[in-house]
């Protein structure tokens, strides 16, 4: 039986134009489709529709899973015998730089980081909140540095994270993660976000959105949240290692390190020194990392917290990218990229831990039928 190859997505982008967009621009929906088509030319890239937004636009996933040509692979074996990680971007439409960094990662996987795919399956959702992002791009075209906070939400003005655990949500954006998590059972989930790159309101003005009281001024250029269950030893161990490696990588970039220091000084002067309980900071190696034990402070709709025997960590990164333009956009995307690469390098230190079980026929240890199955490498302590 001859099965025709999937038709590739079209793209008129040159490499030079692609690089210019990723290093400077807030990506709109048409550019997003052109970028998907550009990378769809590459062998080993699989682009697939996951869901449809409230306004009817397709949300795509991108899979980088190493397969040899002409060989049939069991999907379950490919996903189970290697670690599988997920990177999501632009959950909030006005937090744009994570989308640029996602496509930058594709460049690396198609070149110097290709060997990573021998050990780790990589899945990406480059643009979850397409409707919100479209609003952001419309406003951005007229007012390039406005925060455009309404674009944080979907086209119905809804924070669809609240519907993550509702399989019957009327919002396709809310169904994305539940659907692909069930397909891949990710070992690690990275949710790359952004926040206000300048004052949300003038400090001491007397008004602020009640949801964002602690966001008067940016607390850092880059920071992160790690949620874990304190009763799960492997989550605590991996979370600590992630803080260690990511903070070291962020601090190794002199420009990013300097901006983190500068933002922190402003935050302390204008916010934390006045209201320390409201403007709370938790730091690890000079980088802000909020370290939350969900056994004490529950975190709904977090796949690591809900399924720690499958997903070791479901964490979030934040960059001051509302709204980043020009070289500053490139800097934000670079910081996301540095953070993502640091995580990948850490995961490469873990070896798969395989067990064999005798199923039937003959004596155990002799002839018969056996199955091989992996133990969770991040749970079983398979670190080199």
For each residue, the residues with C-beta under 8 A, 3 or more apart:
1:
2:
3:
4:
5:
6:
7:
8: 37 40 41
9: 33 36 37 40 47
10: 37
11: 33 34 35 36 37 38 40 41
12: 34
13: 17 18 21 34 35 37 38
14: 17 18
15: 18 19
16: 19 20
17: 13 14 20 21
18: 13 14 15 21 22 35 38 103
19: 15 16 22 23
20: 16 17 23 24 25
21: 13 17 18 24 25 27 31 35 100
22: 18 19 25 100 103 104 330 333
23: 19 20 100 327 329 330 333
24: 20 21 325 326 327 329 330
25: 20 21 22 31 100 325 329
26: 96 136 137 140 323 324 325 329
27: 21 31 32 35 96 99 100 127 133 137
28: 31 32 133 134 137
29: 32 33 57 127 130 133 134 137
30: 33 34
31: 21 25 27 28 34 35
32: 27 28 29 35 36 99 126 127 130
33: 9 11 29 30 36 37
34: 11 12 13 30 31 37 38
35: 11 13 18 21 27 31 32 38 39 103 126
36: 9 11 32 33 39 40 47 60 62 126
37: 8 9 10 11 13 33 34 40 41
38: 11 13 18 34 35 41
39: 35 36 42 45 47 62 103 106 110
40: 8 9 11 36 37 45 47
41: 8 11 37 38 45
42: 39 45 106 110
43: 69
44: 64 65 66 67 117
45: 39 40 41 42 62 63 64 106 110
46: 62 63 64 65
47: 9 36 39 40 60 61 62 63
48: 60 61 62 63
49: 52 58 59 60 61
50: 59 60 61 125 176 179 180
51: 58 59 172 173 175 176 179
52: 49 56 57 58 59 172
53: 56 57 58 59 129 130 131 154 155 171 172 173
54: 131 154 155 156 170 171 172 173
55: 130 131 155
56: 52 53
57: 29 52 53 130 131 134
58: 49 51 52 53
59: 49 50 51 52 53 125 127 128 130 172 173 176
60: 36 47 48 49 50 125 126 127
61: 47 48 49 50 123 124 125 180
62: 36 39 45 46 47 48 106 123 124 125 126
63: 45 46 47 48 121 122 123 124
64: 44 45 46 106 109 117 121 122 123 124
65: 44 46 78 79 117 121 122
66: 44 117 118 121
67: 44 71 73 78
68: 71
69: 43
70:
71: 67 68
72:
73: 67 77 78
74: 77 78
75: 78 79
76: 79 80
77: 73 74 80 81
78: 65 67 73 74 75 81 82 121
79: 65 75 76 82 84 121 184 185
80: 76 77 373 374
81: 77 78 352 354 372 374
82: 78 79 118 119 120 121 352
83: 119 120 121 187 188 347 350 352 377 378
84: 79 120 121 122 123 184 185 186 187
85: 120 121 122 123 186 187 188 189 190 343 344 347
86: 123 124 125 180 181 184 186 188 189 190
87: 102 105 122 123 124 125 190 192 340
88: 91 124 125 128 177 189 190 191 192
89: 98 99 101 102 124 125 126 127 128 192
90: 93 95 96 98 99 126 127 128 129 133
91: 88 95 128 129 161 191 193
92: 95 129 132 151 152 153 193 194
93: 90 96 129 130 131 132 133 134 135 136 151 152 153 154
94: 132 133 136 147 148 149 151 152 194 322 323
95: 90 91 92 98 152 193 194 195 319 321 322
96: 26 27 90 93 99 100 133 136 194 321 323 324 329
97: 100 101 194 319 321 324 329 332 333 335 336
98: 89 90 95 101 102 192 193 194 317 319 321 333 336
99: 27 32 89 90 96 102 103 126 127 133
100: 21 22 23 25 27 96 97 103 104 329 330 332 333 336
101: 89 97 98 104 105 192 332 333 334 336 337 340
102: 87 89 98 99 105 106 124 126 192
103: 18 22 35 39 99 100 106 107 126
104: 22 100 101 107 108 333 334 337
105: 87 101 102 108 109 122 124 337 340
106: 39 42 45 62 64 102 103 109 110 124
107: 103 104 110 111
108: 104 105 111 112 113 341
109: 64 105 106 113 114 116 117 122
110: 39 42 45 106 107 114
111: 107 108 114
112: 108
113: 108 109 116 341 344
114: 109 110 111 117
115: 118 119
116: 109 113 119 120 122 344 348
117: 44 64 65 66 109 114 120 121 122
118: 66 82 115
119: 82 83 115 116 347 348
120: 82 83 84 85 116 117 344 347 348
121: 63 64 65 66 78 79 82 83 84 85 117 184
122: 63 64 65 84 85 87 105 109 116 117
123: 61 62 63 64 84 85 86 87 180 184 186
124: 61 62 63 64 86 87 88 89 102 105 106
125: 50 59 60 61 62 86 87 88 89 128 176 177 180
126: 32 35 36 60 62 89 90 99 102 103
127: 27 29 32 59 60 89 90 99 130 133
128: 59 88 89 90 91 125 173 176
129: 53 90 91 92 93 132 133 153 154 160 173
130: 29 32 53 55 57 59 93 127 133 134 173
131: 53 54 55 57 93 134 135 154 155 173
132: 92 93 94 129 135 136 151 152 153 154 155
133: 27 28 29 90 93 94 96 99 127 129 130 136 137 151
134: 28 29 57 93 130 131 137 138
135: 93 131 132 138 139 148 150 151 155
136: 26 93 94 96 132 133 139 140 148 151 323
137: 26 27 28 29 133 134 140 141
138: 134 135 141 142
139: 135 136 142 143 146 148 151
140: 26 136 137 143 144 146 148 323 325
141: 137 138 144
142: 138 139
143: 139 140 146 148
144: 140 141 323 325
145: 198 323 325
146: 139 140 143 323
147: 94 196 197 198 200 322 323
148: 94 135 136 139 140 143 151 322 323
149: 94 152 200 209 322
150: 135 153 157
151: 92 93 94 132 133 135 136 139 148
152: 92 93 94 95 132 149 159
153: 92 93 129 132 150 156 157 158 159 160
154: 53 54 93 129 131 132 157 158 160 171 173
155: 53 54 55 131 132 135
156: 54 153 171
157: 150 153 154
158: 153 154 162 163 171
159: 152 153 162
160: 129 153 154 163 164 169 171 173 174
161: 91 164 174 301
162: 158 159 174
163: 158 160 166 169 171 174
164: 160 161 174 177 178 300 301
165: 178 300 301
166: 163 169 174
167: 175 178
168:
169: 160 163 166 174 175
170: 54
171: 53 54 154 156 158 160 163 174 175
172: 51 52 53 54 59 175 176
173: 51 53 54 59 128 129 130 131 154 160 176
174: 160 161 162 163 164 166 169 171 178
175: 51 167 169 171 172 178 179
176: 50 51 59 125 128 172 173 179 180
177: 88 125 164 180 181 189 303
178: 164 165 167 174 175 181 182
179: 50 51 175 176 182 183
180: 50 61 86 123 125 176 177 183 184
181: 86 177 178 184 185 186 189 303 311
182: 178 179 185
183: 179 180
184: 79 84 86 121 123 180 181
185: 79 84 181 182 310 311
186: 84 85 86 123 181 189 303 310 311
187: 83 84 85 310 311 312 347 376 377 378
188: 83 85 86 311 312 313 314 315 343 347 378
189: 85 86 88 177 181 186 303 304 311 313 314 315
190: 85 86 87 88 315 316 317 340 343
191: 88 91 314 315 316 317
192: 87 88 89 98 101 102 316 317 319 336 339 340
193: 91 92 95 98 316 317 318 319
194: 92 94 95 96 97 98 197 318 319 320 321 322 324 332
195: 95 215 218 318 319 320 321 322
196: 147 199 200 215 218 320 322
197: 147 194 218 320 321 322 323 324 328
198: 145 147 217 218
199: 196 202 203 216 217
200: 147 149 196 208 209 212 215 216 217
201: 205 207 208 216
202: 199 205
203: 199 216 217 270 271
204:
205: 201 202 208
206:
207: 201
208: 200 201 205 212 213 215 216
209: 149 200 212 213
210: 213
211:
212: 200 208 209 215
213: 208 209 210 216 278
214: 219 271 278 279 280
215: 195 196 200 208 212 218
216: 199 200 201 203 208 213 270 271 279
217: 198 199 200 203 266 267 270 271
218: 195 196 197 198 215 221 263 266 267 320
219: 214 223 263 264 267 271 279 281 288
220: 223 260 263 264 267 287 288 318 320
221: 218 256 259 260 262 263 319 320 335
222: 250 256 260 287 288 317 318 319 320 335 339
223: 219 220 287 288 289 290 317 318
224: 243 246 287 288 289 290 315 316 317 318 339
225: 289 290 292 315 316 318
226: 239 242 243 289 290 291 292 313 315
227: 292 294 299 302 304 305 313 314 315
228: 232 235 236 239 291 292 293 294 304 305 313
229: 232 235 293 294 295 304 305 308
230: 236 293 294 295 296
231: 295
232: 228 229 235 236 308
233: 236 237
234: 237 238 308 312 376 378 379 381
235: 228 229 232 238 239 304 308 312 313
236: 228 230 232 233 239 240
237: 233 234 240 241
238: 234 235 241 242 312 313 378
239: 226 228 235 236 242 243 291 313 315
240: 236 237 243 244
241: 237 238 244 245 346
242: 226 238 239 245 246 313 315 343 346
243: 224 226 239 240 246 247 284 285 287 289 291
244: 240 241 247 248 284 285
245: 241 242 248 249 342 343 345 346
246: 224 242 243 249 250 287 339 342 343
247: 243 244 250 251 284 285 286 287 289
248: 244 245 251 252 285 342
249: 245 246 252 253 338 339 341 342
250: 222 246 247 253 256 257 260 287 335 338 339 342
251: 247 248 256 257 260 285 286 287
252: 248 249 257
253: 249 250 256 257 334 335 338
254: 257 258
255: 258 259 331
256: 221 222 250 251 253 259 260 331 334 335 338
257: 250 251 252 253 254 260 261 286
258: 254 255 261 262
259: 221 255 256 262 263 320 331
260: 220 221 222 250 251 256 257 263 264 286 287 288
261: 257 258 264 265 286
262: 221 258 259 265 266
263: 218 219 220 221 259 260 266 267 320
264: 219 220 260 261 267 268 281 288
265: 261 262 268 269
266: 217 218 262 263 269 270
267: 217 218 219 220 263 264 270 271 272 279 281
268: 264 265 271 272 273
269: 265 266 273
270: 203 216 217 266 267 273 274
271: 203 214 216 217 219 267 268 274 275 278 279
272: 267 268 275 276 279 280 281
273: 268 269 270 276
274: 270 271 279
275: 271 272 278 279
276: 272 273 279 280
277: 280
278: 213 214 271 275
279: 214 216 219 267 271 272 274 275 276
280: 214 272 276 277
281: 219 264 267 272 288
282: 288 289 290 291
283: 286 287 288 289
284: 243 244 247 287 289 291
285: 243 244 247 248 251
286: 247 251 257 260 261 283
287: 220 222 223 224 243 246 247 250 251 260 283 284
288: 219 220 222 223 224 260 264 281 282 283
289: 223 224 225 226 243 247 282 283 284
290: 223 224 225 226 282
291: 226 228 239 243 282 284
292: 225 226 227 228 297 299
293: 228 229 230 296 297
294: 227 228 229 230 297 298 299 302 305
295: 229 230 231
296: 230 293
297: 292 293 294
298: 294 305
299: 227 292 294 302 305
300: 164 165
301: 161 164 165 306
302: 227 294 299 305 306 314
303: 177 181 186 189 306 307 310 311 314
304: 189 227 228 229 235 307 308 311 312 313 314 315
305: 227 228 229 294 298 299 302 308 314
306: 301 302 303
307: 303 304 310 311
308: 229 232 234 235 304 305 311 312
309: 376 379
310: 185 186 187 303 307 376
311: 181 185 186 187 188 189 303 304 307 308 314
312: 187 188 234 235 238 304 308 376 378 379
313: 188 189 226 227 228 235 238 239 242 304 378
314: 188 189 191 227 302 303 304 305 311
315: 188 189 190 191 224 225 226 227 239 242 304
316: 190 191 192 193 224 225
317: 98 190 191 192 193 222 223 224 336 339
318: 193 194 195 220 222 223 224 225
319: 95 97 98 192 193 194 195 221 222 324 332 335 336
320: 194 195 196 197 218 220 221 222 259 263 324 332
321: 95 96 97 98 194 195 197 324 329 332
322: 94 95 147 148 149 194 195 196 197
323: 26 94 96 136 140 144 145 146 147 148 197
324: 26 96 97 194 197 319 320 321 328 329 331 332
325: 24 25 26 140 144 145 328 329
326: 24 329 330
327: 23 24 330 331
328: 197 324 325 331 332
329: 23 24 25 26 96 97 100 321 324 325 326 332 333
330: 22 23 24 100 326 327 333 334
331: 255 256 259 324 327 328 334 335
332: 97 100 101 194 319 320 321 324 328 329 335 336
333: 22 23 97 98 100 101 104 329 330 336 337
334: 101 104 253 256 330 331 337 338
335: 97 221 222 250 253 256 319 331 332 338 339
336: 97 98 100 101 192 317 319 332 333 339 340
337: 101 104 105 333 334 340 341
338: 249 250 253 256 334 335 341 342
339: 192 222 224 246 249 250 317 335 336 342 343
340: 87 101 105 190 192 336 337 343 344
341: 108 113 249 337 338 344 345
342: 245 246 248 249 250 338 339 345 346
343: 85 188 190 242 245 246 339 340 346 347
344: 85 113 116 120 340 341 347 348
345: 245 341 342 348 349
346: 241 242 245 342 343 349
347: 83 85 119 120 187 188 343 344 350 378
348: 116 119 120 344 345
349: 345 346 383 384
350: 83 347 377 378 382 383 384
351: 377 382 383 384
352: 81 82 83 374 377 382
353: 374 375 376 377 380 382
354: 81 372 373 374 375
355: 372 373 374 375
356: 370 371 372 373
357: 370 371 373
358: 364 365 368 369 370
359: 368 369 370 371
360: 368 369
361: 367 368 369
362: 366 367 368
363: 366 367 368
364: 358 368
365: 358
366: 362 363
367: 361 362 363
368: 358 359 360 361 362 363 364
369: 358 359 360 361
370: 356 357 358 359
371: 356 357 359
372: 81 354 355 356
373: 80 354 355 356 357
374: 80 81 352 353 354 355 377
375: 353 354 355 379 380 382
376: 187 234 309 310 312 353 379 380
377: 83 187 350 351 352 353 374 380 382
378: 83 187 188 234 238 312 313 347 350 382
379: 234 309 312 375 376
380: 353 375 376 377
381: 234
382: 350 351 352 353 375 377 378
383: 349 350 351
384: 349 350 351
